[in-house]
Amino acid sequence: MKRRWGLLQSNLRSKPFDLEDETVKIAIGADSSGLQLKEEIKKHLAGGRHQFLDLGASADQDRAYYEVAHDLASRVAKGEFERGILVCGTGMGMAIIANKHPGVYAAVCEDASTAAKARSINNANMLTLGGMFTTSFKAKEIIDAFLSTEFKSGWDMEEQKFLDKSMAEIGKMESRQFISKRK
């Protein structure tokens, strides 16, 4: 069976993210390298009536990237939040830490297209951004795509079945991996 991942179909269903239709809890966090961009993101989310909680850092309290990523990812994994947004220098370090948690699928996204694909193909529930490289304007585009794209949107039924099967298999892998590490 040939996969067509190279081209996201033009009928990608990105509906406006509207809390009147659906309330989604979003956790956001940053280290000192992502603090300025995180503050811009908060303004953007507040303007869209999104429900979010800032888990730090702040101008008064510096936190290491791994502490923020672990805190936020563990809360997404427990179901306290449906989505998470993390900002560090490159986005890479926080993604590495976040992806250590079962059920967390963090994606480093550098544009709206990769954010949409991370959601529609990989069911990413956490977005990581690089505060050193991402402008406020670009971050807003990325976040809008991340929040408005549904898992499996834009794909035909055959591809949707494959994506469902993929997530089921990934869940099995996570169970085996995390169980074996505890022993």
Secondary structure, 3 states (H helix, E strand, C coil): CCCCCCCCCCCCCECCCCCCCCCCEEEEEECCCCHHHHHHHHHHHHHCCCEEEECCCCCCCCCCHHHHHHHHHHHHHCCCCCEEEEEECCCHHHHHHHCCCCCCCEEECCCHHHHHHHHHCCCCCEEEEECCCCCHHHHHHHHHHHHHECCCCCCCHHHHHHHHHHHHHHHHHHHHHHHHHHC
